[in-house]
Amino acid sequence: MCPQGRAGSIPVSGTTLFVMSYSQYTQIALENLRKTDHISWYIIPLLALVLYVYAAEFQKKNFHVILTGLAFWGMDWVNEIINALILHFSRFAPLWITPHKSAYIILVGLNIEIMFMFAIAGIVWSKFLAPDPKTKYLGINNRWFVAIAGSLFSVFTEILLNKAGLLIWEYSWWSVVCPCLIIIFGYLTFFLVAFWVHDTPSLQKQLKIVGGIFAVVLTSFVVFGSLGWI
């Protein structure tokens, strides 16, 4: 069972304020956040793999596939920023934590290994899409089928990581006990936005969507980062 933090109260000017301290795993993550002590050489081949995947699609002029991958990746950045903000405002824990055993922890719920994975995940899952958006798999529209199957597979992977102590959930409503929110907001939204980009007929519109996602990400890092919230 994940630790739930320590609660207490302190008197201030005749009133009592309720104080919730950070959970144990949150404290560990914050201690390791953006420290370079554990950087390892294995991140270099991971970077090379990401570059190869995008280079292969560029060589084939599959620009819609490249933008699909970037849309998926950008949506994960949005989620990770929201997760970090939840920690800031709750003063207890984010929804998910990657506290240790990483070469580099970027945000409390995002390490460099996860970042590289999400950078190519959208491209990988797009390979399961049928050329015709109306094609059905087992009676379900293939876009929805892949999105749902991909979300379920991703959550199953998270459950294994949680069992191994690498990915921590602190709230019962965001855990294996209640996985619906993880499936919908943790992954399904990524797939739906990425496949929307994939099927958008105009390259210009695809660029606008992806550009908009990363504009939100960069603005959030500038604003919330300068405030010390993430």
Phi and psi in degrees as GROMACS dihedral restraints (atoms count N, CA, C in turn):
[ dihedral_restraints ]
;  ai    aj    ak    al  type     phi  dphi    fc
    3     4     5     6     1   -74.1    20    10
    4     5     6     7     1   142.8    20    10
    6     7     8     9     1   -65.7    20    10
    7     8     9    10     1   146.8    20    10
    9    10    11    12     1  -104.9    20    10
   10    11    12    13     1     9.0    20    10
   12    13    14    15     1    85.0    20    10
   13    14    15    16     1   172.9    20    10
   15    16    17    18     1  -117.5    20    10
   16    17    18    19     1   130.0    20    10
   18    19    20    21     1  -105.8    20    10
   19    20    21    22     1   151.7    20    10
   21    22    23    24     1  -161.6    20    10
   22    23    24    25     1  -178.7    20    10
   24    25    26    27     1  -140.4    20    10
   25    26    27    28     1   150.2    20    10
   27    28    29    30     1  -134.7    20    10
   28    29    30    31     1   140.4    20    10
   30    31    32    33     1   -80.9    20    10
   31    32    33    34     1   136.1    20    10
   33    34    35    36     1  -137.4    20    10
   34    35    36    37     1   113.5    20    10
   36    37    38    39     1    50.5    20    10
   37    38    39    40     1    47.2    20    10
   39    40    41    42     1    83.3    20    10
   40    41    42    43     1    -3.0    20    10
   42    43    44    45     1  -116.8    20    10
   43    44    45    46     1   167.7    20    10
   45    46    47    48     1  -118.0    20    10
   46    47    48    49     1   125.3    20    10
   48    49    50    51     1  -101.2    20    10
   49    50    51    52     1   136.2    20    10
   51    52    53    54     1   -85.4    20    10
   52    53    54    55     1   128.2    20    10
   54    55    56    57     1  -120.5    20    10
   55    56    57    58     1   129.0    20    10
   57    58    59    60     1  -115.6    20    10
   58    59    60    61     1   120.7    20    10
   60    61    62    63     1   -85.0    20    10
   61    62    63    64     1   162.7    20    10
   63    64    65    66     1   -60.9    20    10
   64    65    66    67     1   146.8    20    10
   66    67    68    69     1   -69.1    20    10
   67    68    69    70     1   163.8    20    10
   69    70    71    72     1   -58.1    20    10
   70    71    72    73     1   -46.9    20    10
   72    73    74    75     1   -71.2    20    10
   73    74    75    76     1   -30.5    20    10
   75    76    77    78     1   -64.8    20    10
   76    77    78    79     1   -42.3    20    10
   78    79    80    81     1   -61.1    20    10
   79    80    81    82     1   -41.1    20    10
   81    82    83    84     1   -63.6    20    10
   82    83    84    85     1   -44.3    20    10
   84    85    86    87     1   -62.4    20    10
   85    86    87    88     1   -42.5    20    10
   87    88    89    90     1   -65.9    20    10
   88    89    90    91     1   -35.6    20    10
   90    91    92    93     1   -66.5    20    10
   91    92    93    94     1   -32.2    20    10
   93    94    95    96     1   -95.6    20    10
   94    95    96    97     1    -4.3    20    10
   96    97    98    99     1   -60.5    20    10
   97    98    99   100     1   122.9    20    10
   99   100   101   102     1    54.4    20    10
  100   101   102   103     1    31.7    20    10
  102   103   104   105     1   -92.0    20    10
  103   104   105   106     1   143.8    20    10
  105   106   107   108     1   -97.7    20    10
  106   107   108   109     1     7.7    20    10
  108   109   110   111     1   -61.2    20    10
  109   110   111   112     1   -30.5    20    10
  111   112   113   114     1  -108.4    20    10
  112   113   114   115     1    12.1    20    10
  114   115   116   117     1   -60.0    20    10
  115   116   117   118     1   133.2    20    10
  117   118   119   120     1  -127.8    20    10
  118   119   120   121     1   159.1    20    10
  120   121   122   123     1   -64.6    20    10
  121   122   123   124     1   -20.9    20    10
  123   124   125   126     1   -67.1    20    10
  124   125   126   127     1   -15.5    20    10
  126   127   128   129     1   -71.2    20    10
  127   128   129   130     1   -20.0    20    10
  129   130   131   132     1   -67.2    20    10
  130   131   132   133     1   -50.5    20    10
  132   133   134   135     1   -63.8    20    10
  133   134   135   136     1   -29.1    20    10
  135   136   137   138     1   -64.2    20    10
  136   137   138   139     1   -43.4    20    10
  138   139   140   141     1   -62.5    20    10
  139   140   141   142     1   -41.7    20    10
  141   142   143   144     1   -62.4    20    10
  142   143   144   145     1   -38.6    20    10
  144   145   146   147     1   -62.8    20    10
  145   146   147   148     1   -45.3    20    10
  147   148   149   150     1   -61.0    20    10
  148   149   150   151     1   -46.5    20    10
  150   151   152   153     1   -62.6    20    10
  151   152   153   154     1   -38.9    20    10
  153   154   155   156     1   -64.2    20    10
  154   155   156   157     1   -43.7    20    10
  156   157   158   159     1   -60.3    20    10
  157   158   159   160     1   -45.1    20    10
  159   160   161   162     1   -71.1    20    10
  160   161   162   163     1   -36.9    20    10
  162   163   164   165     1   -64.4    20    10
  163   164   165   166     1   -38.1    20    10
  165   166   167   168     1   -63.7    20    10
  166   167   168   169     1   -41.0    20    10
  168   169   170   171     1   -71.1    20    10
  169   170   171   172     1   -35.2    20    10
  171   172   173   174     1   -65.2    20    10
  172   173   174   175     1   -40.4    20    10
  174   175   176   177     1   -61.3    20    10
  175   176   177   178     1   -35.2    20    10
  177   178   179   180     1   -85.1    20    10
  178   179   180   181     1    -1.1    20    10
  180   181   182   183     1    60.4    20    10
  181   182   183   184     1    33.0    20    10
  183   184   185   186     1   -87.4    20    10
  184   185   186   187     1    66.9    20    10
  186   187   188   189     1   -66.5    20    10
  187   188   189   190     1   -31.3    20    10
  189   190   191   192     1   -67.4    20    10
  190   191   192   193     1   -30.6    20    10
  192   193   194   195     1   -72.3    20    10
  193   194   195   196     1   -40.9    20    10
  195   196   197   198     1   -60.1    20    10
  196   197   198   199     1   -44.2    20    10
  198   199   200   201     1   -70.7    20    10
  199   200   201   202     1   -29.9    20    10
  201   202   203   204     1   -62.1    20    10
  202   203   204   205     1   -45.2    20    10
  204   205   206   207     1   -63.1    20    10
  205   206   207   208     1   -41.5    20    10
  207   208   209   210     1   -68.6    20    10
  208   209   210   211     1   -35.8    20    10
  210   211   212   213     1   -64.3    20    10
  211   212   213   214     1   -44.2    20    10
  213   214   215   216     1   -60.6    20    10
  214   215   216   217     1   -45.6    20    10
  216   217   218   219     1   -63.8    20    10
  217   218   219   220     1   -44.0    20    10
  219   220   221   222     1   -62.9    20    10
  220   221   222   223     1   -38.5    20    10
  222   223   224   225     1   -64.5    20    10
  223   224   225   226     1   -34.3    20    10
  225   226   227   228     1   -66.1    20    10
  226   227   228   229     1   -40.3    20    10
  228   229   230   231     1   -59.8    20    10
  229   230   231   232     1   -41.4    20    10
  231   232   233   234     1   -59.6    20    10
  232   233   234   235     1   -47.1    20    10
  234   235   236   237     1   -62.0    20    10
  235   236   237   238     1   -39.8    20    10
  237   238   239   240     1   -68.2    20    10
  238   239   240   241     1   -35.2    20    10
  240   241   242   243     1   -67.2    20    10
  241   242   243   244     1   -43.8    20    10
  243   244   245   246     1   -60.2    20    10
  244   245   246   247     1   -42.2    20    10
  246   247   248   249     1   -60.0    20    10
  247   248   249   250     1   -42.8    20    10
  249   250   251   252     1   -66.0    20    10
  250   251   252   253     1   -36.2    20    10
  252   253   254   255     1   -68.4    20    10
  253   254   255   256     1   -34.3    20    10
  255   256   257   258     1   -61.0    20    10
  256   257   258   259     1   -40.0    20    10
  258   259   260   261     1   -62.3    20    10
  259   260   261   262     1   -45.5    20    10
  261   262   263   264     1   -58.6    20    10
  262   263   264   265     1   -45.5    20    10
  264   265   266   267     1   -83.1    20    10
  265   266   267   268     1   -27.5    20    10
  267   268   269   270     1   -80.8    20    10
  268   269   270   271     1   -28.5    20    10
  270   271   272   273     1    58.4    20    10
  271   272   273   274     1    23.2    20    10
  273   274   275   276     1  -128.7    20    10
  274   275   276   277     1   -61.6    20    10
  276   277   278   279     1  -165.2    20    10
  277   278   279   280     1   152.7    20    10
  279   280   281   282     1   -78.9    20    10
  280   281   282   283     1  -179.9    20    10
  282   283   284   285     1   -70.2    20    10
  283   284   285   286     1   -37.1    20    10
  285   286   287   288     1  -138.0    20    10
  286   287   288   289     1   150.7    20    10
  288   289   290   291     1  -133.9    20    10
  289   290   291   292     1   137.9    20    10
  291   292   293   294     1  -117.4    20    10
  292   293   294   295     1    82.6    20    10
  294   295   296   297     1   -74.1    20    10
  295   296   297   298     1   -27.6    20    10
  297   298   299   300     1  -159.7    20    10
  298   299   300   301     1  -171.2    20    10
  300   301   302   303     1    56.5    20    10
  301   302   303   304     1    43.9    20    10
  303   304   305   306     1  -135.3    20    10
  304   305   306   307     1   152.7    20    10
  306   307   308   309     1   -68.5    20    10
  307   308   309   310     1   -30.6    20    10
  309   310   311   312     1  -163.5    20    10
  310   311   312   313     1   124.7    20    10
  312   313   314   315     1   -98.3    20    10
  313   314   315   316     1   116.3    20    10
  315   316   317   318     1   -84.2    20    10
  316   317   318   319     1   -51.0    20    10
  318   319   320   321     1  -129.8    20    10
  319   320   321   322     1   168.8    20    10
  321   322   323   324     1   -58.1    20    10
  322   323   324   325     1   -25.4    20    10
  324   325   326   327     1  -116.4    20    10
  325   326   327   328     1    12.8    20    10
  327   328   329   330     1  -137.8    20    10
  328   329   330   331     1   121.2    20    10
  330   331   332   333     1  -112.6    20    10
  331   332   333   334     1   173.0    20    10
  333   334   335   336     1   -66.9    20    10
  334   335   336   337     1   -29.8    20    10
  336   337   338   339     1   -66.9    20    10
  337   338   339   340     1   -43.8    20    10
  339   340   341   342     1   -64.9    20    10
  340   341   342   343     1   -39.9    20    10
  342   343   344   345     1   -58.4    20    10
  343   344   345   346     1   -46.4    20    10
  345   346   347   348     1   -63.8    20    10
  346   347   348   349     1   -37.8    20    10
  348   349   350   351     1   -62.2    20    10
  349   350   351   352     1   -48.7    20    10
  351   352   353   354     1   -67.5    20    10
  352   353   354   355     1   -24.0    20    10
  354   355   356   357     1   -63.7    20    10
  355   356   357   358     1   -29.0    20    10
  357   358   359   360     1  -114.2    20    10
  358   359   360   361     1    -7.7    20    10
  360   361   362   363     1   -59.6    20    10
  361   362   363   364     1   -41.4    20    10
  363   364   365   366     1   -61.7    20    10
  364   365   366   367     1   -38.9    20    10
  366   367   368   369     1   -66.8    20    10
  367   368   369   370     1   -43.8    20    10
  369   370   371   372     1   -60.0    20    10
  370   371   372   373     1   -49.2    20    10
  372   373   374   375     1   -69.4    20    10
  373   374   375   376     1   -27.1    20    10
  375   376   377   378     1   -66.4    20    10
  376   377   378   379     1   -20.6    20    10
  378   379   380   381     1   -69.5    20    10
  379   380   381   382     1   -16.5    20    10
  381   382   383   384     1   -88.6    20    10
  382   383   384   385     1    -5.1    20    10
  384   385   386   387     1   -77.7    20    10
  385   386   387   388     1   142.5    20    10
  387   388   389   390     1   -76.8    20    10
  388   389   390   391     1   150.2    20    10
  390   391   392   393     1   -57.4    20    10
  391   392   393   394     1   -35.6    20    10
  393   394   395   396     1   -94.3    20    10
  394   395   396   397     1   118.4    20    10
  396   397   398   399     1   -58.7    20    10
  397   398   399   400     1   -20.9    20    10
  399   400   401   402     1   -88.9    20    10
  400   401   402   403     1    -7.9    20    10
  402   403   404   405     1   -61.4    20    10
  403   404   405   406     1   143.5    20    10
  405   406   407   408     1  -111.9    20    10
  406   407   408   409     1   141.3    20    10
  408   409   410   411     1  -109.1    20    10
  409   410   411   412     1   119.2    20    10
  411   412   413   414     1    52.5    20    10
  412   413   414   415     1    38.6    20    10
  414   415   416   417     1    81.4    20    10
  415   416   417   418     1     3.4    20    10
  417   418   419   420     1  -115.6    20    10
  418   419   420   421     1   139.6    20    10
  420   421   422   423     1   -50.2    20    10
  421   422   423   424     1   132.4    20    10
  423   424   425   426     1   -61.7    20    10
  424   425   426   427     1   -30.4    20    10
  426   427   428   429     1   -65.5    20    10
  427   428   429   430     1   -45.9    20    10
  429   430   431   432     1   -68.3    20    10
  430   431   432   433     1   -37.7    20    10
  432   433   434   435     1   -61.4    20    10
  433   434   435   436     1   -48.9    20    10
  435   436   437   438     1   -66.3    20    10
  436   437   438   439     1   -39.6    20    10
  438   439   440   441     1   -62.3    20    10
  439   440   441   442     1   -44.8    20    10
  441   442   443   444     1   -70.1    20    10
  442   443   444   445     1   -45.0    20    10
  444   445   446   447     1   -62.7    20    10
  445   446   447   448     1   -42.3    20    10
  447   448   449   450     1   -64.3    20    10
  448   449   450   451     1   -38.9    20    10
  450   451   452   453     1   -65.9    20    10
  451   452   453   454     1   -43.8    20    10
  453   454   455   456     1   -64.5    20    10
  454   455   456   457     1   -42.1    20    10
  456   457   458   459     1   -62.6    20    10
  457   458   459   460     1   -42.1    20    10
  459   460   461   462     1   -65.0    20    10
  460   461   462   463     1   -41.3    20    10
  462   463   464   465     1   -68.7    20    10
  463   464   465   466     1   -37.7    20    10
  465   466   467   468     1   -59.8    20    10
  466   467   468   469     1   -41.1    20    10
  468   469   470   471     1   -63.0    20    10
  469   470   471   472     1   -40.8    20    10
  471   472   473   474     1   -62.5    20    10
  472   473   474   475     1   -38.0    20    10
  474   475   476   477     1   -62.0    20    10
  475   476   477   478     1   -41.6    20    10
  477   478   479   480     1   -64.3    20    10
  478   479   480   481     1   -41.4    20    10
  480   481   482   483     1   -65.4    20    10
  481   482   483   484     1   -36.3    20    10
  483   484   485   486     1   -65.6    20    10
  484   485   486   487     1   -42.1    20    10
  486   487   488   489     1   -63.0    20    10
  487   488   489   490     1   -30.8    20    10
  489   490   491   492     1   -83.9    20    10
  490   491   492   493     1    -3.9    20    10
  492   493   494   495     1    79.8    20    10
  493   494   495   496     1    14.5    20    10
  495   496   497   498     1   -92.2    20    10
  496   497   498   499     1   -28.1    20    10
  498   499   500   501     1  -125.7    20    10
  499   500   501   502     1   120.9    20    10
  501   502   503   504     1  -110.7    20    10
  502   503   504   505     1   134.4    20    10
  504   505   506   507     1  -111.5    20    10
  505   506   507   508     1   131.4    20    10
  507   508   509   510     1  -105.6    20    10
  508   509   510   511     1   -14.5    20    10
  510   511   512   513     1  -112.8    20    10
  511   512   513   514     1   135.0    20    10
  513   514   515   516     1   -64.2    20    10
  514   515   516   517     1   -30.5    20    10
  516   517   518   519     1   -80.4    20    10
  517   518   519   520     1    -3.9    20    10
  519   520   521   522     1  -131.2    20    10
  520   521   522   523     1    76.0    20    10
  522   523   524   525     1  -164.6    20    10
  523   524   525   526     1  -175.7    20    10
  525   526   527   528     1   -63.8    20    10
  526   527   528   529     1   -23.7    20    10
  528   529   530   531     1   -66.9    20    10
  529   530   531   532     1   -34.0    20    10
  531   532   533   534     1  -138.8    20    10
  532   533   534   535     1    76.4    20    10
  534   535   536   537     1   -80.3    20    10
  535   536   537   538     1    -6.2    20    10
  537   538   539   540     1   -57.6    20    10
  538   539   540   541     1   -42.9    20    10
  540   541   542   543     1   -66.4    20    10
  541   542   543   544     1   -36.1    20    10
  543   544   545   546     1   -65.8    20    10
  544   545   546   547     1   -43.0    20    10
  546   547   548   549     1   -61.5    20    10
  547   548   549   550     1   -46.9    20    10
  549   550   551   552     1   -75.7    20    10
  550   551   552   553     1   -55.3    20    10
  552   553   554   555     1   -92.0    20    10
  553   554   555   556     1   -21.9    20    10
  555   556   557   558     1   -82.0    20    10
  556   557   558   559     1   -26.2    20    10
  558   559   560   561     1  -141.4    20    10
  559   560   561   562     1   -46.5    20    10
  561   562   563   564     1   -56.0    20    10
  562   563   564   565     1   -39.2    20    10
  564   565   566   567     1   -61.9    20    10
  565   566   567   568     1   -36.1    20    10
  567   568   569   570     1   -60.1    20    10
  568   569   570   571     1   -49.0    20    10
  570   571   572   573     1   -63.4    20    10
  571   572   573   574     1   -45.1    20    10
  573   574   575   576     1   -64.4    20    10
  574   575   576   577     1   -42.2    20    10
  576   577   578   579     1   -67.1    20    10
  577   578   579   580     1   -43.7    20    10
  579   580   581   582     1   -62.5    20    10
  580   581   582   583     1   -42.7    20    10
  582   583   584   585     1   -72.8    20    10
  583   584   585   586     1   -28.6    20    10
  585   586   587   588     1   -61.9    20    10
  586   587   588   589     1   -44.5    20    10
  588   589   590   591     1   -62.9    20    10
  589   590   591   592     1   -44.0    20    10
  591   592   593   594     1   -55.9    20    10
  592   593   594   595     1   -40.6    20    10
  594   595   596   597     1   -94.6    20    10
  595   596   597   598     1    -3.9    20    10
  597   598   599   600     1   -67.8    20    10
  598   599   600   601     1   122.1    20    10
  600   601   602   603     1   -68.3    20    10
  601   602   603   604     1   -26.9    20    10
  603   604   605   606     1   -97.2    20    10
  604   605   606   607     1   126.1    20    10
  606   607   608   609     1   -61.2    20    10
  607   608   609   610     1   -36.6    20    10
  609   610   611   612     1   -62.5    20    10
  610   611   612   613     1   -41.7    20    10
  612   613   614   615     1   -68.8    20    10
  613   614   615   616     1   -36.9    20    10
  615   616   617   618     1   -61.1    20    10
  616   617   618   619     1   -43.4    20    10
  618   619   620   621     1   -63.9    20    10
  619   620   621   622     1   -36.9    20    10
  621   622   623   624     1   -65.9    20    10
  622   623   624   625     1   -41.2    20    10
  624   625   626   627     1   -65.0    20    10
  625   626   627   628     1   -50.5    20    10
  627   628   629   630     1   -64.6    20    10
  628   629   630   631     1   -40.8    20    10
  630   631   632   633     1   -61.2    20    10
  631   632   633   634     1   -38.5    20    10
  633   634   635   636     1   -64.2    20    10
  634   635   636   637     1   -41.1    20    10
  636   637   638   639     1   -61.5    20    10
  637   638   639   640     1   -47.9    20    10
  639   640   641   642     1   -74.9    20    10
  640   641   642   643     1   -22.3    20    10
  642   643   644   645     1   -65.5    20    10
  643   644   645   646     1   -40.2    20    10
  645   646   647   648     1   -64.0    20    10
  646   647   648   649     1   -42.9    20    10
  648   649   650   651     1   -62.8    20    10
  649   650   651   652     1   -50.2    20    10
  651   652   653   654     1   -65.5    20    10
  652   653   654   655     1   -40.8    20    10
  654   655   656   657     1   -62.7    20    10
  655   656   657   658     1   -40.4    20    10
  657   658   659   660     1   -63.4    20    10
  658   659   660   661     1   -42.0    20    10
  660   661   662   663     1   -65.2    20    10
  661   662   663   664     1   -40.0    20    10
  663   664   665   666     1   -66.1    20    10
  664   665   666   667     1   -49.6    20    10
  666   667   668   669     1   -72.3    20    10
  667   668   669   670     1   -57.6    20    10
  669   670   671   672     1   -71.8    20    10
  670   671   672   673     1   -30.8    20    10
  672   673   674   675     1   -66.4    20    10
  673   674   675   676     1   -43.3    20    10
  675   676   677   678     1   -65.1    20    10
  676   677   678   679     1   -27.9    20    10
  678   679   680   681     1   -83.5    20    10
  679   680   681   682     1    -9.2    20    10
  681   682   683   684     1    76.0    20    10
  682   683   684   685     1    24.2    20    10
  684   685   686   687     1   -89.5    20    10
  685   686   687   688     1   -18.5    20    10
